[in-house]
């Protein structure tokens, strides 16, 4: 229990430092920041407000609200309801007597008249939403009591730990790989910092974490892989400054197989997929044979042969990267099938998607849940 508490405390501490390294001006969002509204008795923390509509005759007042990490408004209600559209970062919404709901860009919250609620940023993330005043002709906010630090911690911790038990089918190391890989695929550098701390605290070496990022470039490109490596360098330097010296670890073993790279990659793919090495070429392999050669020579030979990660770990990383990229369900289907062949269970793939959902939102997790359902229905 003490080790678990220490692990959570360490991750939360690094998360807080990473989130606060960002500023209101550098927080990327689609709408203007506006003017600082705080200090304000109805908000805990700093908040900014930018009106988005000018024509009063439209009768739909809208405003962009930006919260610093940990900022939230007090319990309140609206006489005629309200709509919220999350646009950037990660936030929370909670109605009285209900568990807090974690919010991601694109999420919509419909608040009925006179329902007591609060909303604001996650502890480790900036957050912005568009607030729409419904029925403005007879609407008004009724402000109640502030959300105490303890209430806020309990509400957000409950939401963050919703899948803790189910996710235990993956080891802490595997959960860390999923977090690092999905954030890398998504290009979320701010939250990637806390994922790096999580990975190192599980005992992963610097070279093993780097290997996840090197592996990622084949699936999300050099730019995101390199930006993730640069961010990892910052985290390692910050930890050194705090007196934390992480283990570098061994290098990948030298390849002793003297066959050409195409043959080696072909056989690695056959081993992990269960498909015959001499299966007739089809699809993209016929239409663009060069990419098929690159896949065999480089991806399945140069990368998969490196033994700093197991085949299983590489597939967990690959599926997580693809989830973070989004819109590549056919590739996710193929790699989930490989994962199942390697012994990764449907429950473990579901846990992977739980982590993606908590980190990136259901927009990224649910398309792959559909893929997983398709695969498991076939079995």
SULJOLIN-V259129 format. One record per pair of residues at least 4 apart in sequence whose C-alpha atoms are under 7 Angstrom apart, sorted by the first residue. I is the first residue (numbers start at 0). J is the second residue. If there is no record, write none. Layout:
# SULJOLIN-V259129
I;J
I;J
This chain:
# SULJOLIN-V259129
0;4
1;5
2;6
3;7
4;8
5;9
6;10
6;200
7;11
8;12
9;13
10;14
10;193
10;196
10;197
11;15
12;16
13;17
13;193
13;196
14;18
14;123
14;193
15;19
15;123
16;20
17;189
17;192
18;68
18;123
18;124
18;189
21;25
21;26
22;26
28;86
28;87
30;63
31;49
32;47
32;48
32;49
32;65
33;47
33;48
33;49
34;47
34;48
34;49
35;46
35;47
35;48
36;46
36;47
36;48
37;45
37;46
38;45
41;72
41;73
41;145
42;71
42;72
42;73
43;70
43;71
43;72
44;67
44;69
44;70
44;71
45;66
45;67
45;70
46;65
46;66
46;67
47;64
47;65
47;66
48;62
48;63
48;64
48;65
49;62
49;63
49;64
50;61
50;62
50;63
51;61
51;62
51;63
52;60
52;61
58;135
59;131
59;132
59;133
60;131
60;132
61;129
61;130
61;131
61;132
62;129
62;130
62;131
63;127
63;128
63;129
63;130
64;127
64;128
64;129
65;126
65;127
65;128
66;70
66;119
66;120
66;125
66;126
66;127
67;120
67;125
67;126
68;120
68;121
68;122
68;123
68;124
68;125
69;120
69;121
69;122
70;119
70;120
71;118
71;119
71;120
72;117
72;118
72;119
73;117
73;142
73;143
73;144
73;145
73;146
74;115
74;116
74;117
74;142
74;143
74;144
74;145
74;146
75;115
75;116
75;117
75;140
75;141
75;142
75;143
76;113
76;114
76;115
76;116
76;140
76;141
76;142
77;81
77;112
77;113
77;138
77;139
77;140
77;141
78;112
78;113
78;138
78;139
78;140
79;112
79;133
79;134
79;137
79;138
80;110
80;111
80;112
80;113
80;133
81;109
81;110
81;111
81;131
81;132
81;133
82;108
82;109
82;110
82;130
82;131
82;132
83;107
83;108
83;109
83;128
83;129
83;130
83;131
84;105
84;106
84;107
84;108
84;128
84;129
84;130
85;102
85;103
85;104
85;105
85;106
85;107
85;127
85;128
85;129
86;104
86;105
86;127
86;128
87;103
87;104
87;126
87;127
87;128
88;103
88;104
88;124
88;125
88;126
88;127
89;102
89;103
89;120
89;121
89;124
89;125
89;126
90;101
90;102
90;103
90;119
90;120
90;121
90;126
91;99
91;100
91;101
91;102
91;118
91;119
91;120
91;121
92;99
92;100
92;101
92;117
92;118
92;119
93;97
93;98
93;99
93;100
93;116
93;117
93;118
94;115
94;116
94;117
95;115
95;116
98;154
99;154
99;155
99;158
100;158
101;158
102;106
103;360
110;114
120;124
120;125
120;126
134;138
146;150
146;151
147;151
148;152
149;153
150;154
151;155
152;156
153;157
154;158
155;159
156;160
157;161
159;357
162;166
162;353
163;167
165;350
166;350
168;347
169;173
169;174
169;347
170;174
171;175
171;201
172;176
172;198
172;201
173;177
174;178
175;179
175;194
175;197
175;198
176;180
176;198
176;316
177;181
177;315
177;316
177;319
177;351
178;182
178;194
178;354
179;183
179;191
179;194
179;195
180;184
180;211
180;316
180;319
180;320
181;185
181;319
181;320
181;322
181;323
181;355
182;186
182;187
182;191
182;323
183;187
183;191
183;223
183;224
183;227
183;320
184;219
184;223
184;320
184;321
184;323
184;324
185;323
185;324
186;223
187;191
188;192
188;227
188;230
190;194
191;195
192;196
192;230
192;231
192;234
193;197
194;198
195;199
195;231
196;200
197;201
198;202
198;203
199;203
199;204
203;207
203;208
204;208
204;245
204;246
204;247
204;248
205;209
205;245
205;246
205;247
205;248
206;210
206;247
206;248
206;249
206;250
207;211
207;307
207;308
208;212
209;213
209;228
210;214
210;307
211;215
211;316
212;216
212;224
212;227
212;228
213;224
214;302
215;219
215;224
215;320
216;220
216;221
216;224
217;298
218;320
218;321
219;223
219;324
220;224
221;225
222;226
223;227
224;228
225;229
226;230
227;231
228;232
229;233
230;234
231;235
232;236
233;237
234;238
235;239
236;240
237;241
238;242
238;243
239;243
239;244
251;305
251;306
251;307
252;305
252;306
258;262
258;263
259;263
260;264
260;296
260;300
261;265
261;292
261;295
261;296
262;266
263;267
263;300
264;268
264;295
264;296
264;299
264;300
265;269
265;276
265;295
266;270
266;276
267;271
267;299
268;272
268;299
269;273
269;274
269;275
269;276
271;337
271;340
271;341
272;337
272;340
273;340
280;284
280;285
281;285
282;286
283;287
284;288
284;291
287;291
288;292
289;293
290;294
291;295
292;296
293;297
294;298
294;299
295;299
295;300
296;300
296;301
297;301
297;302
298;302
298;303
299;303
299;304
300;304
301;305
308;312
308;313
309;313
310;314
311;315
311;338
311;341
312;316
313;317
314;318
314;334
314;338
315;319
316;320
317;321
318;322
318;331
318;334
318;335
319;323
320;324
321;325
321;327
321;331
322;363
322;364
323;363
325;363
327;331
328;332
328;367
329;333
330;334
331;335
332;336
332;370
333;337
334;338
335;339
336;340
337;341
338;342
338;343
339;343
339;344
343;347
344;348
345;349
346;350
347;351
348;352
349;353
350;354
351;355
352;356
352;364
353;357
354;358
355;359
355;360
355;363
355;364
356;360
356;361
356;363
356;364
359;363
360;364
361;365
364;368
365;369
366;370
367;371
368;372
369;373
370;374
371;375
372;376
373;377
374;378
